[in-house]
Amino acid sequence: MPEHYIPALKYHFLTPLYDWFIRLTMPEKKVKTQLIQQADLRAGETVLDFGCGTATLTLLMEELHPDCSIVGLDVDPQILAIADKKAKLKNSSVQLKAFEGRTIPFPNNTFDKVLSSWVFHHLTTEQKSNAFREIHRVLKPKGELHIADWGKAENWLMRFLFFIVQVVDNFYTTNDNVRGKIPHLLSQEGFQKVEQKGNQSTLFGTLTYLKVPKN
Ligand SMILES: C[S@@+](CC[C@H](N)C(=O)[O-])C[C@H]1O[C@@H](n2cnc3c(N)ncnc32)[C@H](O)[C@@H]1O
C-alpha cells in the first residue's frame, strides 16, 4: 500500500491527460533533453529515473543512451500502467518499478546517476528529506543526482505565475521549491555540494536544474 502521494495532475482522473498537458504547456522535450545532457551518461552506467511518471524521460534516456541500464521508479501504479504501455510500444528494455514511496527498492550503491524531473514539488518537506536520504543511499560513491524542478523565482513575473500554480495545486509541497530550500534539504541528507546548472522561465514559473554529486 503506497503512502499518501499527489498524482501527476493532482487528481487521479486527470492522470491519463498528463502527457498531453505537459507537452502542451511546457518545453518538455527541451527540459528532459537538457537534463540528460547535464547528467553526461556514459556507456554501461546504471541510471534511476526517480518519480518517472509516464516514463517520457526514462524512454528518452534509453533512446539517447541505449548502452545504459535504466530504471523508472514511481509510487503511482496508475501512471506506471501508462508508462508500461509506452515502453511496450517502443519495445523498450527499461525496467519500470512501483514502490511504496519510502524505501527505494534497491541496495546501497546501486546507481551511477539518478535523474528526476518535476517530482520534488509533489513531496512534503519530510518526504523530500526521506527521498534525498534514500537517493544518497542508492547512489554509488562517485554517483550524481540531477534534478529539474521548480526553483526560486527569478523575477516577479515568475513568482506571480508560480503563485497561480500554488493556488491551483497547493502550498505545502511547493513552498520549499519556490523559497529556494531544496539545496539546504539536500545538504541535510549528506549531499555537500549542490551546483545550480541553470534556470528556465516557463508558463508556470522558474524551472531550476541542479547537479548534486554524492560526495
Ligand atoms: C508531475 S509528475 C512528473 C512525472 C515525470 N517525472 C515527468 O517529468 O513527466 C510527478 C510524479 O511524481 C510521482 N510521485 C509522487 N510522490 C512520489 C514519491 N513519494 N516518490 C516517487 N514518486 C512520487 C507522481 O506519481 C508523479 O508520477
The ligand as an SDF file (V2000), in Angstrom:
LIG
                    3D

 27 29  0  0  0  0  0  0  0  0999 V2000
    4.4690   15.9380  -12.1730 C   0  0  0  0  0  0  0  0  0  0  0  0
    4.7730   14.2240  -12.2580 S   0  0  0  0  0  0  0  0  0  0  0  0
    6.3330   14.1550  -13.0850 C   0  0  0  0  0  0  0  0  0  0  0  0
    6.5000   12.8810  -13.8340 C   0  0  0  0  0  0  0  0  0  0  0  0
    7.7740   12.7550  -14.6650 C   0  0  0  0  0  0  0  0  0  0  0  0
    8.9550   12.7460  -13.8360 N   0  0  0  0  0  0  0  0  0  0  0  0
    7.8670   13.8360  -15.7020 C   0  0  0  0  0  0  0  0  0  0  0  0
    8.8490   14.5950  -15.7010 O   0  0  0  0  0  0  0  0  0  0  0  0
    6.9820   13.9230  -16.5410 O   0  0  0  0  0  0  0  0  0  0  0  0
    5.2300   13.8450  -10.5770 C   0  0  0  0  0  0  0  0  0  0  0  0
    5.4230   12.3590  -10.3580 C   0  0  0  0  0  0  0  0  0  0  0  0
    5.9230   12.1500   -9.0310 O   0  0  0  0  0  0  0  0  0  0  0  0
    5.3540   10.9480   -8.5540 C   0  0  0  0  0  0  0  0  0  0  0  0
    5.4650   10.9090   -7.0920 N   0  0  0  0  0  0  0  0  0  0  0  0
    4.6860   11.4930   -6.1730 C   0  0  0  0  0  0  0  0  0  0  0  0
    5.1230   11.1800   -4.9360 N   0  0  0  0  0  0  0  0  0  0  0  0
    6.2090   10.3840   -5.0850 C   0  0  0  0  0  0  0  0  0  0  0  0
    7.1040    9.7280   -4.1840 C   0  0  0  0  0  0  0  0  0  0  0  0
    6.9730    9.8180   -2.8690 N   0  0  0  0  0  0  0  0  0  0  0  0
    8.1060    9.0110   -4.6970 N   0  0  0  0  0  0  0  0  0  0  0  0
    8.2500    8.8880   -6.0450 C   0  0  0  0  0  0  0  0  0  0  0  0
    7.4410    9.4780   -6.9410 N   0  0  0  0  0  0  0  0  0  0  0  0
    6.4350   10.1970   -6.4650 C   0  0  0  0  0  0  0  0  0  0  0  0
    3.9230   11.0070   -9.0750 C   0  0  0  0  0  0  0  0  0  0  0  0
    3.3020    9.7420   -9.0400 O   0  0  0  0  0  0  0  0  0  0  0  0
    4.1500   11.5310  -10.4760 C   0  0  0  0  0  0  0  0  0  0  0  0
    4.3330   10.4990  -11.3950 O   0  0  0  0  0  0  0  0  0  0  0  0
  1  2  1  0
  2  3  1  0
  2 10  1  0
  3  4  1  0
  4  5  1  0
  5  6  1  0
  5  7  1  0
  7  8  2  0
  7  9  1  0
 10 11  1  0
 11 12  1  0
 11 26  1  0
 12 13  1  0
 13 14  1  0
 13 24  1  0
 14 15  1  0
 14 23  1  0
 15 16  2  0
 16 17  1  0
 17 18  1  0
 17 23  2  0
 18 19  1  0
 18 20  2  0
 20 21  1  0
 21 22  2  0
 22 23  1  0
 24 25  1  0
 24 26  1  0
 26 27  1  0
M  CHG  2   2   1   9  -1
M  END
$$$$
